[in-house]
Amino acid sequence: MKVFQRVSSVLCGMFLAMSMIVLNHSAVFAEDKQPEYRLQVSPAKQDIGDLKPGESYAGAFKVQNTGKNSFDFKVSASPYSVKDELYSPEYDKNSQYTDIVNWIKFSATTGHVDPNQEQEIAYTIKVPSDVPAGGQYLAITVELTNTGTTEGSGVAITQQVGSIVYANVHGNTRKTGEVIENKIPTILFNPPVSTTSIVNNTGNTHATASYILEVCPLFSGKASDGTLCDEEVYTNRENPDTLTILPETRRFNTITWPGSPKLGIFRVRQTVSMFDQTSTVEKVVFLCPIWFAFIIILLIFCAVFWIITRVRARSRDNRSE
């Protein structure tokens, strides 16, 4: 009995020791996951609305330190534009839509933030009285300075984060555009179901494009409330995807049905809207793994081969008679 008690005590002690090691390791691991330097800017995007010529606009943003070490930073403004349908950003190209870079002044262009702290930077945009109406876009850039190197690596730390500012100079703006592509695939060998589209903003101010995806079983009935059916298996109608489209640009977009099955037949509808333009496309989509499609094709081939063989056999029998 005493031996059993001693063994139990030893086992309990070992269990407690192992538990402490695991807990300590987890705590250290969690602490180590926090980087030495991590810079964030809030908000990441601002639409400040209409700016009137000859007047000023006041705004602000926050520089946040979510890393382990303090850092210094500097603030600057760059023109913001895109260079392709995938909206790859450009920060060094000036145009009639980036003059706002010359109108902005910051309350401070340098600063210091301790861990888990933040600093607010105010800015003022003074609009000239003779500027034309239309969109204006810039990137407020915050860059770390004097951070040294990472512990033991000798690699210098460089981080740069931006906050995109969308604005519109009040006046006679042109709000025109079109949906030039709205596609739904017919056959998919691998999930998920994804639809694509391209919208073209031909106006001189930015717009918000809205994307709605609806998926229903093949034999579901039509709904009377404008939805695709009463038994939708997926829809984002209550919270549509939205994207900002800059003037005189095209933007490609993909919407995906998360959790799509590997096999099935569905009715799919995509609705894309921008300004007063709306495009709706509806298709029957076959989800079929390639191995299953191969089996179906093989069965069809075998059936055709059997039918041809039977027809030829009957022809031979008729000739022999």
C-alpha positions as CSV (number, residue, x, y, z in Angstrom):
1,M,0.0,0.0,0.0
2,K,2.8,2.4,0.9
3,V,4.5,1.5,-2.4
4,F,1.3,2.3,-4.3
5,Q,1.0,5.7,-2.5
6,R,4.7,6.6,-3.2
7,V,4.2,5.7,-6.9
8,S,1.0,7.8,-7.0
9,S,2.8,10.7,-5.4
10,V,5.7,10.5,-7.9
11,L,3.3,10.3,-10.8
12,C,1.3,13.3,-9.6
13,G,4.5,15.3,-9.1
14,M,5.7,14.4,-12.6
15,F,2.2,15.4,-14.0
16,L,2.3,18.7,-12.2
17,A,5.9,19.4,-13.4
18,M,5.0,18.6,-17.0
19,S,1.9,20.8,-16.8
20,M,4.0,23.7,-15.5
21,I,6.5,23.2,-18.3
22,V,3.8,23.1,-20.9
23,L,2.1,26.2,-19.5
24,N,5.3,28.1,-19.3
25,H,6.3,27.0,-22.8
26,S,2.9,28.2,-24.1
27,A,3.2,31.5,-22.3
28,V,6.7,32.0,-23.7
29,F,5.5,30.9,-27.2
30,A,2.6,33.4,-27.0
31,E,4.9,36.1,-25.9
32,D,7.4,35.3,-28.6
33,K,4.7,35.5,-31.3
34,Q,4.5,39.2,-30.7
35,P,6.9,40.9,-33.1
36,E,9.5,43.4,-31.9
37,Y,8.1,46.1,-34.2
38,R,4.6,46.3,-35.5
39,L,3.1,49.4,-37.0
40,Q,-0.6,50.0,-37.7
41,V,-2.5,53.0,-39.0
42,S,-6.2,53.5,-38.3
43,P,-8.3,53.9,-40.3
44,A,-6.8,52.1,-43.3
45,K,-9.2,53.9,-45.7
46,Q,-11.0,57.2,-45.4
47,D,-13.7,58.6,-47.7
48,I,-13.9,62.2,-46.6
49,G,-16.7,63.1,-49.1
50,D,-17.1,66.4,-50.9
51,L,-14.5,69.2,-50.7
52,K,-15.6,72.6,-51.7
53,P,-13.2,74.8,-53.7
54,G,-11.6,77.6,-51.6
55,E,-12.5,75.8,-48.3
56,S,-10.6,73.6,-45.9
57,Y,-11.2,70.1,-44.4
58,A,-9.8,68.8,-41.1
59,G,-9.2,65.1,-40.4
60,A,-7.1,62.8,-38.3
61,F,-5.6,59.3,-38.2
62,K,-3.9,57.2,-35.5
63,V,-0.4,55.6,-35.5
64,Q,-0.5,52.5,-33.3
65,N,2.3,50.4,-31.8
66,T,1.2,46.7,-31.3
67,G,4.8,45.4,-31.0
68,K,7.1,44.8,-28.1
69,N,9.5,47.8,-28.7
70,S,9.1,51.6,-29.0
71,F,9.7,53.2,-32.3
72,D,10.0,56.5,-34.1
73,F,8.1,57.3,-37.3
74,K,7.7,59.8,-40.0
75,V,4.6,60.8,-42.0
76,S,4.3,61.8,-45.7
77,A,1.7,62.0,-48.4
78,S,1.9,60.3,-51.8
79,P,-0.3,60.2,-54.9
80,Y,-2.6,57.1,-55.0
81,S,-3.6,55.4,-58.3
82,V,-3.9,51.9,-59.8
83,K,-2.2,50.5,-62.9
84,D,-4.3,47.5,-63.9
85,E,-7.7,45.7,-63.6
86,L,-6.4,43.8,-60.5
87,Y,-5.9,47.2,-58.8
88,S,-2.2,47.0,-58.2
89,P,-1.5,50.3,-56.4
90,E,0.9,53.0,-57.5
91,Y,2.3,55.7,-55.2
92,D,4.5,57.7,-57.5
93,K,2.3,58.6,-60.4
94,N,0.8,62.1,-60.6
95,S,-2.4,62.9,-62.5
96,Q,-5.4,65.2,-62.4
97,Y,-6.8,62.9,-59.7
98,T,-3.8,63.2,-57.3
99,D,-3.4,67.0,-56.9
100,I,-4.7,66.7,-53.4
101,V,-1.1,65.6,-52.4
102,N,-0.2,69.3,-52.7
103,W,-3.1,70.5,-50.5
104,I,-2.6,68.5,-47.3
105,K,-0.6,69.6,-44.2
106,F,0.1,67.5,-41.1
107,S,0.1,68.6,-37.5
108,A,3.3,66.6,-37.2
109,T,5.5,64.7,-39.6
110,T,7.5,62.8,-37.0
111,G,6.6,61.1,-33.7
112,H,7.4,58.4,-31.1
113,V,5.1,55.6,-29.9
114,D,5.6,53.2,-27.0
115,P,4.3,49.6,-27.0
116,N,0.5,49.3,-26.8
117,Q,0.2,53.1,-27.3
118,E,-1.0,55.3,-30.1
119,Q,-0.5,58.8,-31.4
120,E,-3.1,60.8,-33.3
121,I,-1.9,63.0,-36.2
122,A,-4.3,65.7,-37.5
123,Y,-4.2,67.0,-41.0
124,T,-5.8,69.9,-42.9
125,I,-6.7,69.9,-46.6
126,K,-6.9,73.4,-48.1
127,V,-8.6,73.2,-51.5
128,P,-7.7,75.9,-54.1
129,S,-10.5,77.9,-55.4
130,D,-9.8,77.2,-59.1
131,V,-9.6,73.4,-59.1
132,P,-12.0,71.4,-61.3
133,A,-14.7,69.1,-59.9
134,G,-13.9,65.4,-59.6
135,G,-12.2,62.7,-57.5
136,Q,-8.9,63.2,-55.6
137,Y,-6.9,60.5,-54.0
138,L,-3.8,60.2,-51.9
139,A,-2.0,57.8,-49.6
140,I,-0.9,58.9,-46.1
141,T,2.3,57.0,-45.5
142,V,3.7,56.2,-42.0
143,E,7.3,54.7,-41.9
144,L,9.3,53.5,-39.0
145,T,12.7,55.2,-38.3
146,N,15.5,54.5,-35.9
147,T,14.4,51.0,-35.1
148,G,17.9,49.4,-35.4
149,T,18.0,45.7,-36.1
150,T,16.2,42.6,-35.0
151,E,17.6,40.8,-32.0
152,G,20.6,38.7,-33.0
153,S,19.9,38.9,-36.8
154,G,21.6,42.1,-37.8
155,V,18.8,42.8,-40.2
156,A,17.4,46.3,-40.2
157,I,13.7,46.8,-39.6
158,T,11.8,48.7,-42.2
159,Q,8.0,49.0,-42.0
160,Q,5.7,51.3,-44.0
161,V,1.9,51.4,-43.7
162,G,-0.5,53.6,-45.6
163,S,-4.0,55.1,-45.2
164,I,-5.8,55.7,-48.4
165,V,-7.9,59.0,-48.6
166,Y,-10.7,59.3,-51.1
167,A,-12.2,62.7,-51.8
168,N,-14.3,64.5,-54.3
169,V,-14.1,68.2,-55.3
170,H,-17.6,69.5,-55.3
171,G,-19.0,70.6,-58.7
172,N,-20.2,69.2,-62.0
173,T,-19.0,65.7,-61.6
174,R,-19.6,63.0,-64.2
175,K,-21.0,59.7,-62.8
176,T,-21.0,57.2,-65.6
177,G,-19.9,53.6,-65.9
178,E,-20.8,50.1,-67.1
179,V,-20.5,46.5,-66.3
180,I,-18.5,45.1,-69.2
181,E,-18.1,41.5,-68.0
182,N,-20.3,39.3,-65.8
183,K,-19.4,35.6,-65.9
184,I,-20.5,32.4,-64.2
185,P,-18.8,29.1,-65.1
186,T,-20.9,26.2,-66.4
187,I,-18.7,23.3,-65.3
188,L,-16.3,23.2,-62.4
189,F,-14.1,20.2,-61.6
190,N,-13.0,21.6,-58.2
191,P,-14.8,23.7,-55.7
192,P,-15.4,26.5,-54.8
193,V,-18.0,28.1,-57.1
194,S,-16.5,31.5,-58.1
195,T,-18.0,34.2,-60.4
196,T,-16.1,37.0,-62.0
197,S,-16.8,40.5,-63.3
198,I,-15.2,43.7,-64.7
199,V,-16.7,47.1,-64.2
200,N,-15.6,50.2,-66.0
201,N,-15.8,53.7,-64.4
202,T,-15.9,56.2,-67.2
203,G,-16.7,59.1,-64.9
204,N,-14.4,61.6,-63.1
205,T,-15.2,60.6,-59.5
206,H,-15.0,57.3,-57.6
207,A,-17.9,54.9,-57.3
208,T,-19.0,52.0,-55.1
209,A,-19.6,48.7,-57.0
210,S,-21.9,46.2,-55.4
211,Y,-21.7,42.4,-55.9
212,I,-24.4,39.9,-55.0
213,L,-24.1,36.1,-55.4
214,E,-27.1,33.8,-55.0
215,V,-27.0,29.9,-55.1
216,C,-30.0,27.6,-55.2
217,P,-30.6,23.9,-55.7
218,L,-31.4,23.1,-59.4
219,F,-35.1,22.2,-58.9
220,S,-35.9,25.0,-56.4
221,G,-38.8,27.2,-57.3
222,K,-38.7,30.9,-58.2
223,A,-39.3,33.3,-55.3
224,S,-41.8,36.2,-55.4
225,D,-39.7,38.7,-53.5
226,G,-36.9,39.1,-56.1
227,T,-34.5,36.6,-54.7
228,L,-33.4,33.6,-56.8
229,C,-35.4,31.0,-54.8
230,D,-36.9,30.3,-51.4
231,E,-34.3,27.7,-50.6
232,E,-31.0,29.5,-51.2
233,V,-28.0,27.5,-50.0
234,Y,-25.9,30.6,-50.1
235,T,-26.4,34.3,-50.6
236,N,-24.7,37.6,-49.6
237,R,-27.7,39.7,-50.4
238,E,-28.0,41.0,-46.9
239,N,-24.3,42.0,-46.9
240,P,-23.2,42.5,-50.5
241,D,-19.5,42.7,-51.4
242,T,-18.5,46.3,-52.2
243,L,-15.5,47.8,-53.9
244,T,-14.3,51.3,-54.6
245,I,-13.8,52.0,-58.3
246,L,-11.5,55.0,-59.2
247,P,-12.4,57.2,-62.1
248,E,-11.3,56.1,-65.6
249,T,-10.3,52.6,-64.4
250,R,-11.5,49.1,-64.8
251,R,-11.7,46.7,-61.9
252,F,-11.7,42.9,-62.0
253,N,-13.4,41.1,-59.1
254,T,-14.2,37.5,-58.0
255,I,-16.9,36.4,-55.6
256,T,-16.6,32.9,-54.1
257,W,-19.2,30.6,-52.5
258,P,-17.4,29.3,-49.4
259,G,-18.1,25.7,-48.5
260,S,-19.1,24.7,-52.0
261,P,-19.6,20.9,-52.3
262,K,-17.5,18.8,-54.6
263,L,-20.5,17.4,-56.5
264,G,-23.9,18.9,-57.3
265,I,-26.0,20.9,-59.8
266,F,-27.0,24.5,-58.8
267,R,-28.6,27.6,-60.1
268,V,-26.3,30.5,-59.7
269,R,-27.0,34.2,-60.1
270,Q,-24.6,37.2,-59.9
271,T,-25.8,40.8,-59.8
272,V,-23.2,43.6,-60.3
273,S,-24.2,47.3,-59.8
274,M,-22.4,50.6,-60.2
275,F,-24.0,54.1,-60.4
276,D,-27.3,53.3,-62.1
277,Q,-26.0,50.4,-64.1
278,T,-27.0,46.8,-63.1
279,S,-26.0,43.5,-64.7
280,T,-27.6,40.2,-63.8
281,V,-26.5,36.8,-65.1
282,E,-28.0,33.4,-64.1
283,K,-26.7,30.0,-65.0
284,V,-26.9,26.3,-64.1
285,V,-23.5,25.2,-62.7
286,F,-22.3,21.6,-62.6
287,L,-19.8,20.8,-59.8
288,C,-18.2,17.5,-60.8
289,P,-14.8,16.1,-59.8
290,I,-12.7,15.2,-62.9
291,W,-12.6,11.5,-61.9
292,F,-16.4,11.4,-61.8
293,A,-16.6,13.2,-65.2
294,F,-14.2,10.6,-66.6
295,I,-16.4,7.8,-65.3
296,I,-19.5,9.4,-66.9
297,I,-17.7,9.8,-70.2
298,L,-16.5,6.2,-70.0
299,L,-20.0,5.0,-69.3
300,I,-21.4,7.0,-72.3
301,F,-18.7,5.6,-74.5
302,C,-19.5,2.0,-73.4
303,A,-23.2,2.6,-74.0
304,V,-22.6,4.0,-77.5
305,F,-20.2,1.1,-78.2
306,W,-22.8,-1.4,-77.0
307,I,-25.5,0.2,-79.2
308,I,-23.3,0.2,-82.3
309,T,-22.4,-3.4,-81.7
310,R,-26.0,-4.4,-81.3
311,V,-27.0,-2.6,-84.5
312,R,-24.2,-4.2,-86.5
313,A,-25.1,-7.6,-85.1
314,R,-28.8,-7.2,-86.1
315,S,-27.7,-6.1,-89.6
316,R,-25.6,-9.2,-90.0
317,D,-28.5,-11.4,-88.8
318,N,-30.9,-9.8,-91.2
319,R,-28.5,-10.3,-94.1
320,S,-27.9,-14.0,-93.2
321,E,-31.7,-14.6,-93.3
